[in-house]
Amino acid sequence: MNLSATNNSEQFESLISHIEQTRSIINSSAAAVIIIKDDQIVTEWYSGYHHDKPGAKPVTADSQFNVYSIRKTHIGLALALAVIEADLALDTPVHPFIEDISKDELKTVTIGNVLTKTNPKFFGPNKIEGEGLAARIVKKVTGKTIAQLIREKILEPLQLKNTEWISIPKDNIVCDFTAGDGYASIRLESDEGDGRNLYMTAKDLAYWGYLYLNNGVINGAQIIPKSVIDLSEKLKSTPEYANKRIMGWYFGDDMMFEAEGATGCHVVIIPKYKTVAVRMYNRYATTHIETLLKCLKHDVSTQTAL
């Protein structure tokens, strides 16, 4: 995927200024912003370095950030693809798909619970999370890992080459500051797709949001099956799951929806304005949501050019 670019960063000056100011306040070494509006990239901005020590690489379009919980949108999509393939109802119990957790512990956990994060947080002595349940279901149904399924169905058709579950260090990775000692670190885990090691460039994340803005259709091709889009709508309209995280996404007013990660990566989709916005940081802070949403909603709704 490669949208045309018309850099109108001056129209989002308050957003960029606020994000850069906040980067300094929270001691984030890296930041990036991408805004897609009306099928064009209208703002692309990068600031800072991959970590805060001498010799660090500057942040560029190739820099890959750990998106942390944004990965749950990828996991949710993989599970939805498996659910559609196996024609599973939302109230289907998950225990037949999971061999290493007892049926008694899984109790009444259903496919709908896993798709909406309404199940208990941990299972078993190894404290397996809902993402681990999703990985087991996907593998049982499709024979593939979450990463394999997403690469095959989404990333490769769209040529999104900078979305990776990192298990080996590489130069383009942006460090983050989640370690208890405050040092810059990277997170290496399994490349199967359910761990906290999904790294993306700001542009790949924006294109991921753009795919959802367009209900899974890119250049006339239905990349995300319509049945998956319909499943998401069904979950949103089911009282048991209303106002929950649906397949990794939080839905708000004006059909706006978003996903965020622990260190400040954030993607917001605003269908009303045909807009996708991405903001990247690499340090945890409590101001992340306010920084993007308040500035963005003001800029998008008041700029006459938009």
C-alpha positions, 0 to 999 in steps of 0.5 A: 500500500502506498498512498499519495502524500500532500504534506500539510503539517502546518494545518496540524501545527497545534497537534505537532507542537503539543506532541513534541512538548509532551515528548519532552515532558515525559522524557520520551526519546522518540515520537512520530505522527502520521495523519491520513485524510481523504485517502492522502497522507497529509502529515508525516512527522518524526522527532527524537532518537531510538534511545537517549544515549549518545550514538542512538539512531534518529527516528525516521520513517523506517523506525519500528516502535513496540505498539504493545496492546495495539497488537490486540487488534491483530490478534482479534482479527486473526481470531475473527478469521478463525471464527468465520472459517470454522463457523463458530457462534459467539457462545461457543465454549473455548475449552474444546480448542485448548488442551493445556488448560483444564475445562473446569478453569475455562468454565463458561468462557466463550468465543465472544468473551475472547473476542471482547476481552470479557474473560478472566485475565489469567488462566493456569499456573503459567498465567496464560492471558486471553491473547494466549487463548486466542493463539490456541484457538487460531492454531487449532482451527487454521493450523497457523499461528496468529503471525502467519495468518495475519501475514498471509491474509493482510500484510503480504497483500498490502505489502506492509513489510514493517510490521513484525513480531520481533524475536531477533534484534535489528537496527530499526527497532526503537527502544522503550522505557518500560523496564523497572530500572528505567533503562532503554530496552527492547522486547524479544519474544516468540514470533508466533503473534501473541506476545508483546513484541509487535513492532511497527513503523508509524506509516504501517500502523496508519495503513492498518487503521486506514484498512479499518476506516475503509471496512477492509477494502483497499483498491477495490479488493476486500482484504478483510472479509466482509463477514469479519466486519459483520461480526464486529458489528454484531459484537457491538450490537450485542448487549453483553459486549456493548461498550467493551473492547471489540476485537482489540478496538475501543469504540466511541462517539461519532463512530470513532474508534481507537487502539493504544499501547502502553508506551504511547503508540496510538491509532485513532480512526474518525470515519466522520472526517475520513481520517486516520491518525497515528502518534508514536512514543516510547515511554509510558505516561498518563497523558497519552490519550489526552494528547492525541484525541483532544488536539486531533479532534479540535484540528480535524473539525476546525481546519477549513481545508479538512 
